[in-house]
């Protein structure tokens, strides 16, 4: 039995998207900057996708959507596109649970003299909005807070945080890569200035993303060249992949409400099935949580020498042998044994922070998948922790 439960890492492209992308690759391969009919047909594909992706977050001005190569570029674009406008270093605020696509560019800016405040979180990974109010300075120019955390699933109080930023006339960015297409986002109602998205998190093709830039917000380009994307992101657009992104966004918008409810039911069912298992402790906020997301740290109440060696990666390998794909914390860090910075920020110890696992659900996940996965995960943990199993 093969079960894929790593939808936060990437989603399998929808068959409709694959068919559409193949059609574009064979029939609409023109350069969208060309003036002839081949180019203009390709340009129409791009502009249609711009409307489709914008509609996913209720961005009514298509020009507010700038296509990128993915979520990482969109995040970098948001950070550097704002900070490059200042001749001297200023002050930034981010959360302590950001994806490396935010952390790394911000750390780079720190080496250049920028001051950075990383907002603390509680044990569930939530920011206290009062901490944001306290952190704001006279030279704060940008606040960036991840919408839904990929490793522990916690959803931040984005509306309240964005309103605080807006009240102080500070630009607000959110990395919504895990959230767009899973939870309703309305940028006409929320005072969000910049928002990052990715195609392959919503059953599109890897290699496309987008940055929403609220009309009137100035952002400096990272790439210079032919002036594509309204002179904000030069480079010939990947027409087929962007077209697929647009279709994936349109389908996600139509199905989001019903699918999110279905996934929340499966998510909670998996948490319930594991509730009697002493080997795992849930991480993240159970109430304010991505609808498809389940996460734990591996637990041993006896703390024996043998079980201290058990890591999240070890569980991932054992589950893979059983035909079930899960991940150890963030997929971007799954190749290392270093403690999860996310779990450390939430107050877990160094030893606990290497024991995180994540199971993320999607369109193809069934109730039978969840029941089987819970049974197999318990069996794996029983094998790895024989002393604890005997004690029970």
Secondary structure, DSSP 8 states (H G I E B T S, - for coil): --EE-BTTT-----HHHHHHHHHHHHH--S-TT-SSHHHHHHHHHHHHHHHHHHHHTT---GGGEEEESSHHHHHHHHHHHHHTT-SS--EEEEETT--HHHHHHHHHHHHTT-EEEEE---TTS---HHHHHHH--TTEEEEE--SB-TTT-BB--HHHHHHHHHHTT-EEEEE-TTTBTTB---TTTS--SEEEEEGGGTT--TT-EEEEE-TT-----SS-SS-HHHHTS-S---HHHHHHHHHHHHHHHHHHHHHHHHHHHHHHHHHHHTTT-TTEEE-S-SSSB-TTEEEEEE--TT--HHHHT--HHHHHHHHHHTTEE-BSS-GGGTT--S--HHHHHTT--TTGGG-EEEEE--TT--HHHHHHHHHHHHHHHHHHTHHHHHH-
